[in-house]
Amino acid sequence: MSGFIKGLLRLRRGPWEMVASVLIALGVVMLMQPIWITLYTWSFVITLTGTVMFIIVSHFPE
C-alpha cells in the first residue's frame, strides 16, 4: 500500500491510471443503477472526469 501512495505522490503513471479507471467504472455503475436519481445525475461528470484524467496521466512517466 505504501508503494501505491508513493506512486501517487511522485506522479507515476500506474497508480494514477488505476484511480482514473476506478472513476470510469464508478461512473458507469452509477449510470446503470435504477434507484437514486442523484447518482444517475452525477454519473456523466464522474465518467468524464475519469476519462480526462486517464488521458492526462497517460503522459506521466512510468
C-alpha positions in Angstrom: 0.0 0.0 0.0 2.8 2.4 0.7 4.2 1.8 -2.8 0.8 2.9 -4.2 0.8 6.1 -2.1 4.4 6.8 -3.1 3.5 6.4 -6.7 0.7 8.9 -6.3 2.9 11.4 -4.7 5.6 11.0 -7.3 3.1 11.4 -10.2 3.8 7.9 -11.6 1.6 6.5 -14.3 0.5 3.2 -12.8 -1.3 4.4 -9.6 -2.9 7.4 -11.3 -4.2 5.2 -14.2 -5.8 2.9 -11.6 -7.5 5.8 -9.9 -8.8 7.1 -13.3 -10.0 3.6 -14.2 -11.9 3.3 -10.9 -13.6 6.6 -11.5 -14.7 5.5 -15.0 -16.0 2.2 -13.6 -17.8 4.0 -10.8 -19.4 6.4 -13.2 -20.7 3.5 -15.4 -22.1 1.7 -12.3 -23.8 5.0 -11.2 -25.3 5.3 -14.7 -26.8 1.8 -14.7 -28.3 1.7 -11.2 -32.0 2.2 -11.1 -32.6 3.5 -7.6 -31.1 7.0 -6.9 -31.6 9.8 -9.4 -28.7 11.8 -7.8 -26.2 9.1 -8.6 -27.6 8.9 -12.2 -27.2 12.7 -12.5 -23.6 12.8 -11.4 -22.6 9.7 -13.4 -21.7 11.6 -16.5 -19.5 14.0 -14.6 -17.7 11.2 -12.8 -17.1 9.2 -16.1 -15.9 12.3 -17.9 -13.6 13.2 -15.1 -12.1 9.7 -15.1 -11.7 9.7 -18.9 -10.0 13.1 -19.0 -7.8 12.1 -16.0 -6.8 8.9 -17.8 -5.8 10.9 -20.9 -3.7 13.3 -18.9 -2.0 10.7 -16.7 -1.1 8.5 -19.7 1.6 11.1 -20.3 3.2 10.7 -16.8 6.5 8.8 -16.6 6.4 5.2 -15.5 
